[in-house]
Amino acid sequence: MIKAKLETCPVCGSTKHENLVRIEKGGIIKVYVRCANCSSFVARYRVIRYTSDKSYDSLLRIFKLSPGCPDCRSIIHEVEAFSEEVKREFEETVRIVEERPEKKKIEEMIKEET
């Protein structure tokens, strides 16, 4: 079963957050979540692969930098499939959060799945 939760601030309970993205050369991307209401620390995530709503634009930039790419068509197909998967999972996650609000803390949810 897939679970999803709208993250809340542990201090004020707000669901309005800011993502502070930290990128260090050679390091893992880290996202610090700060409450937009009271500026408290909410969470930190380590990102293996970053995906935005601009994956196709990013791909085109890569191709401009590497002309004559022999596998460009297969790579384009792969990126389109990846983008569709991200969109589908995002929409499914929004639906789950709206239809089945989770009462447990994220730490408890993670522990149940490991």
C-alpha positions as CSV (number, residue, x, y, z in Angstrom):
1,M,0.0,0.0,0.0
2,I,1.3,3.4,-0.9
3,K,1.2,6.0,1.9
4,A,1.6,9.8,1.6
5,K,1.6,12.7,4.0
6,L,1.4,16.4,3.9
7,E,4.4,17.5,6.0
8,T,3.7,19.8,8.9
9,C,6.0,22.1,10.9
10,P,6.8,20.5,14.3
11,V,6.7,23.9,16.0
12,C,3.6,25.7,14.6
13,G,1.8,23.0,12.6
14,S,1.9,24.9,9.3
15,T,2.0,23.1,6.0
16,K,3.6,26.1,4.2
17,H,7.3,25.3,3.6
18,E,10.4,26.5,1.7
19,N,12.9,24.1,0.2
20,L,16.5,25.3,0.7
21,V,18.6,23.3,-1.7
22,R,22.3,22.8,-0.8
23,I,24.7,21.7,-3.6
24,E,28.3,20.9,-2.9
25,K,30.7,19.9,-5.6
26,G,31.2,16.1,-5.4
27,G,28.5,15.9,-2.6
28,I,25.0,14.7,-2.4
29,I,22.3,17.3,-2.9
30,K,20.6,18.1,0.3
31,V,17.2,19.8,0.7
32,Y,16.5,21.6,4.0
33,V,12.8,22.2,4.6
34,R,12.1,25.4,6.5
35,C,8.6,26.5,7.8
36,A,7.5,29.5,5.8
37,N,5.4,30.6,8.8
38,C,7.8,30.5,11.7
39,S,11.2,29.7,10.0
40,S,11.7,26.5,12.0
41,F,13.7,23.5,10.7
42,V,11.2,20.9,9.5
43,A,13.3,18.2,7.7
44,R,16.3,17.4,5.7
45,Y,16.3,15.2,2.6
46,R,19.3,13.8,0.7
47,V,18.6,13.6,-3.0
48,I,19.9,10.9,-5.3
49,R,18.4,12.2,-8.5
50,Y,16.8,15.6,-8.8
51,T,13.8,16.0,-11.1
52,S,12.0,19.2,-11.9
53,D,9.1,20.1,-14.2
54,K,11.8,21.1,-16.7
55,S,13.3,17.7,-17.5
56,Y,12.7,18.0,-21.3
57,D,14.3,21.5,-21.3
58,S,17.3,20.1,-19.5
59,L,17.6,17.3,-22.0
60,L,17.6,19.7,-24.9
61,R,20.4,21.7,-23.3
62,I,22.5,18.6,-22.9
63,F,22.0,17.7,-26.6
64,K,23.1,21.1,-27.7
65,L,26.3,20.6,-25.8
66,S,26.9,17.2,-27.3
67,P,26.2,17.3,-31.1
68,G,26.2,14.1,-33.1
69,C,24.9,12.0,-30.2
70,P,24.2,8.5,-31.7
71,D,21.7,7.5,-29.1
72,C,19.7,10.7,-28.9
73,R,16.4,9.2,-29.9
74,S,16.5,6.5,-27.3
75,I,17.6,9.0,-24.7
76,I,14.7,11.3,-25.6
77,H,12.3,8.4,-25.3
78,E,13.8,7.5,-21.9
79,V,13.4,11.1,-20.6
80,E,9.8,11.4,-21.8
81,A,9.0,8.1,-20.1
82,F,10.7,9.2,-16.9
83,S,8.9,12.6,-17.0
84,E,5.5,10.8,-17.4
85,E,6.3,8.5,-14.5
86,V,7.2,11.5,-12.2
87,K,4.0,13.3,-13.3
88,R,1.9,10.2,-12.7
89,E,3.4,9.5,-9.2
90,F,3.1,13.2,-8.2
91,E,-0.7,13.2,-9.2
92,E,-1.2,9.9,-7.3
93,T,0.6,11.2,-4.2
94,V,-1.5,14.4,-4.2
95,R,-4.7,12.2,-4.5
96,I,-3.6,10.0,-1.6
97,V,-2.8,12.9,0.6
98,E,-6.2,14.5,-0.1
99,E,-8.3,11.3,0.1
100,R,-6.4,9.5,3.0
101,P,-4.8,12.0,5.3
102,E,-2.0,10.2,7.3
103,K,-1.9,10.8,11.0
104,K,1.5,9.2,11.7
105,K,4.8,11.0,11.7
106,I,6.9,10.6,8.7
107,E,9.5,8.7,10.8
108,E,6.9,6.2,11.8
109,M,5.8,5.7,8.2
110,I,9.4,5.1,7.1
111,K,10.0,2.6,10.0
112,E,6.9,0.6,9.0
113,E,8.2,0.3,5.4
114,T,11.7,-0.8,6.3
